[in-house]
Amino acid sequence: MGIISWIVLGGLAGWVASIIMKKNASMGVVANIIVGIIGAFIGGFLMNYFGGLEITGFNIQSFLVALLGSVILLAIINLFKSAKAD
């Protein structure tokens, strides 16, 4: 996958994850892309660790793995933010 594909897939996954986690209003385009790309790495690591799907290319499986990782990343960030606020 090329860099443009990573940015597009990451942006979409980060945006959908921010909607799921109800953070869409506080996140911008750049934050969605960053969360999506990091989430793709997290999701890919988890899929390899647990023996899940083989993820290659720009397809729905790649998107779902990136989405899963992005939701996990946003949940971890929310956990640390709520712990810091206490």
VEXNU-614336 format. One line per field, with one value per atom (N, C-alpha, C): atom name; x, y, z negated. Coordinates in steps of 0.02 Angstrom, whole numbers, plus 50000, padded with zeros to 5 digits. Layout:
N
domar: [CA, ...];
xx: [X, ...];
yy: [Y, ...];
zz: [Z, ...];
***
This chain:
86
domar: [N, CA, C, N, CA, C, N, CA, C, N, CA, C, N, CA, C, N, CA, C, N, CA, C, N, CA, C, N, CA, C, N, CA, C, N, CA, C, N, CA, C, N, CA, C, N, CA, C, N, CA, C, N, CA, C, N, CA, C, N, CA, C, N, CA, C, N, CA, C, N, CA, C, N, CA, C, N, CA, C, N, CA, C, N, CA, C, N, CA, C, N, CA, C, N, CA, C, N, CA, C, N, CA, C, N, CA, C, N, CA, C, N, CA, C, N, CA, C, N, CA, C, N, CA, C, N, CA, C, N, CA, C, N, CA, C, N, CA, C, N, CA, C, N, CA, C, N, CA, C, N, CA, C, N, CA, C, N, CA, C, N, CA, C, N, CA, C, N, CA, C, N, CA, C, N, CA, C, N, CA, C, N, CA, C, N, CA, C, N, CA, C, N, CA, C, N, CA, C, N, CA, C, N, CA, C, N, CA, C, N, CA, C, N, CA, C, N, CA, C, N, CA, C, N, CA, C, N, CA, C, N, CA, C, N, CA, C, N, CA, C, N, CA, C, N, CA, C, N, CA, C, N, CA, C, N, CA, C, N, CA, C, N, CA, C, N, CA, C, N, CA, C, N, CA, C, N, CA, C, N, CA, C, N, CA, C, N, CA, C, N, CA, C, N, CA, C, N, CA, C];
xx: [50042, 50000, 50044, 50027, 50065, 50046, 50084, 50073, 50005, 49982, 49916, 49861, 49869, 49821, 49820, 49879, 49882, 49846, 49855, 49823, 49748, 49725, 49653, 49621, 49649, 49623, 49625, 49681, 49688, 49638, 49628, 49580, 49509, 49490, 49423, 49414, 49462, 49457, 49457, 49499, 49501, 49437, 49408, 49346, 49288, 49282, 49228, 49238, 49300, 49314, 49296, 49311, 49293, 49218, 49181, 49108, 49083, 49111, 49092, 49106, 49164, 49184, 49159, 49118, 49088, 49141, 49193, 49246, 49252, 49203, 49208, 49212, 49175, 49174, 49241, 49279, 49343, 49403, 49393, 49449, 49445, 49502, 49505, 49529, 49539, 49560, 49628, 49675, 49743, 49741, 49704, 49698, 49665, 49615, 49583, 49632, 49672, 49722, 49773, 49798, 49849, 49820, 49759, 49728, 49716, 49695, 49682, 49745, 49800, 49862, 49891, 49892, 49916, 49869, 49804, 49755, 49765, 49785, 49799, 49857, 49908, 49964, 49942, 49902, 49877, 49833, 49786, 49743, 49781, 49830, 49872, 49911, 49938, 49974, 49928, 49868, 49821, 49799, 49788, 49768, 49824, 49886, 49942, 49951, 49942, 49952, 49900, 49838, 49784, 49769, 49808, 49800, 49737, 49722, 49662, 49673, 49637, 49639, 49707, 49726, 49786, 49766, 49798, 49779, 49830, 49808, 49851, 49810, 49838, 49806, 49752, 49718, 49666, 49599, 49570, 49507, 49467, 49409, 49365, 49396, 49433, 49466, 49517, 49556, 49605, 49571, 49515, 49478, 49452, 49424, 49396, 49450, 49508, 49564, 49587, 49594, 49614, 49561, 49498, 49444, 49447, 49457, 49463, 49521, 49578, 49636, 49625, 49590, 49576, 49529, 49479, 49432, 49470, 49513, 49554, 49598, 49630, 49674, 49635, 49577, 49537, 49512, 49496, 49475, 49533, 49593, 49651, 49664, 49659, 49669, 49616, 49553, 49500, 49513, 49539, 49554, 49606, 49659, 49711, 49687, 49645, 49618, 49573, 49532, 49487, 49527, 49581, 49623, 49661, 49680, 49716, 49670, 49606, 49558, 49541, 49551, 49534, 49583];
yy: [49941, 50000, 50062, 50110, 50171, 50219, 50272, 50321, 50354, 50367, 50398, 50350, 50286, 50236, 50234, 50237, 50238, 50298, 50356, 50417, 50413, 50389, 50384, 50333, 50274, 50222, 50244, 50274, 50299, 50354, 50399, 50453, 50427, 50380, 50351, 50312, 50270, 50230, 50275, 50325, 50372, 50411, 50431, 50469, 50427, 50365, 50321, 50303, 50291, 50276, 50335, 50396, 50455, 50464, 50443, 50445, 50392, 50332, 50278, 50297, 50327, 50345, 50415, 50446, 50511, 50566, 50565, 50615, 50656, 50648, 50679, 50755, 50785, 50858, 50886, 50848, 50873, 50854, 50816, 50794, 50826, 50841, 50868, 50815, 50836, 50790, 50759, 50800, 50774, 50724, 50739, 50693, 50627, 50631, 50570, 50527, 50559, 50522, 50489, 50526, 50499, 50441, 50450, 50397, 50336, 50346, 50290, 50252, 50287, 50253, 50216, 50248, 50213, 50155, 50166, 50113, 50054, 50068, 50014, 49971, 50003, 49965, 49923, 49953, 49916, 49858, 49871, 49818, 49763, 49782, 49733, 49690, 49721, 49684, 49634, 49656, 49611, 49553, 49568, 49515, 49464, 49487, 49440, 49400, 49433, 49400, 49347, 49361, 49314, 49269, 49274, 49231, 49245, 49308, 49328, 49328, 49371, 49377, 49401, 49380, 49407, 49471, 49525, 49591, 49614, 49624, 49651, 49696, 49751, 49795, 49840, 49873, 49922, 49888, 49859, 49824, 49831, 49800, 49807, 49775, 49721, 49690, 49737, 49770, 49818, 49875, 49898, 49952, 49930, 49870, 49847, 49837, 49813, 49806, 49874, 49921, 49989, 50021, 50009, 50036, 50006, 49942, 49910, 49939, 49946, 49975, 50047, 50085, 50155, 50163, 50120, 50122, 50105, 50055, 50037, 50095, 50127, 50183, 50240, 50258, 50311, 50293, 50230, 50208, 50215, 50198, 50206, 50279, 50321, 50393, 50421, 50400, 50423, 50400, 50339, 50313, 50356, 50374, 50416, 50487, 50513, 50581, 50583, 50531, 50530, 50518, 50479, 50469, 50532, 50570, 50633, 50686, 50685, 50735, 50724, 50662, 50648, 50675];
zz: [50000, 50000, 50000, 50041, 50044, 49988, 49982, 49929, 49934, 49995, 50003, 49979, 49993, 49969, 49893, 49861, 49788, 49760, 49791, 49768, 49776, 49833, 49846, 49798, 49794, 49750, 49677, 49658, 49589, 49574, 49621, 49611, 49603, 49645, 49641, 49576, 49559, 49498, 49436, 49435, 49378, 49372, 49428, 49427, 49400, 49426, 49403, 49330, 49309, 49239, 49194, 49217, 49177, 49171, 49222, 49218, 49168, 49172, 49126, 49054, 49042, 48974, 48953, 48994, 48981, 48968, 49008, 49005, 49069, 49114, 49179, 49175, 49129, 49124, 49101, 49063, 49037, 49078, 49132, 49174, 49243, 49271, 49338, 49387, 49448, 49502, 49487, 49465, 49452, 49394, 49341, 49285, 49306, 49349, 49374, 49414, 49455, 49495, 49450, 49401, 49355, 49315, 49288, 49249, 49294, 49355, 49400, 49419, 49431, 49449, 49389, 49331, 49271, 49254, 49264, 49252, 49299, 49361, 49408, 49384, 49356, 49328, 49268, 49224, 49165, 49188, 49233, 49257, 49293, 49334, 49369, 49320, 49268, 49217, 49183, 49164, 49131, 49176, 49240, 49286, 49295, 49298, 49304, 49239, 49183, 49118, 49106, 49121, 49109, 49169, 49222, 49279, 49319, 49326, 49363, 49438, 49471, 49543, 49567, 49626, 49657, 49693, 49674, 49699, 49750, 49811, 49863, 49908, 49927, 49975, 49946, 49990, 49973, 49986, 49933, 49939, 49874, 49871, 49813, 49751, 49760, 49702, 49671, 49713, 49688, 49652, 49679, 49647, 49579, 49574, 49511, 49458, 49479, 49432, 49408, 49454, 49435, 49390, 49404, 49363, 49292, 49287, 49221, 49182, 49213, 49180, 49160, 49202, 49188, 49129, 49125, 49068, 49004, 49007, 48948, 48928, 48976, 48962, 48929, 48956, 48926, 48857, 48845, 48779, 48729, 48750, 48706, 48691, 48742, 48732, 48684, 48692, 48647, 48576, 48568, 48502, 48467, 48503, 48474, 48460, 48503, 48492, 48431, 48422, 48364, 48300, 48303, 48244, 48225, 48275, 48263, 48233, 48252, 48227, 48154, 48130, 48059, 48012];
***
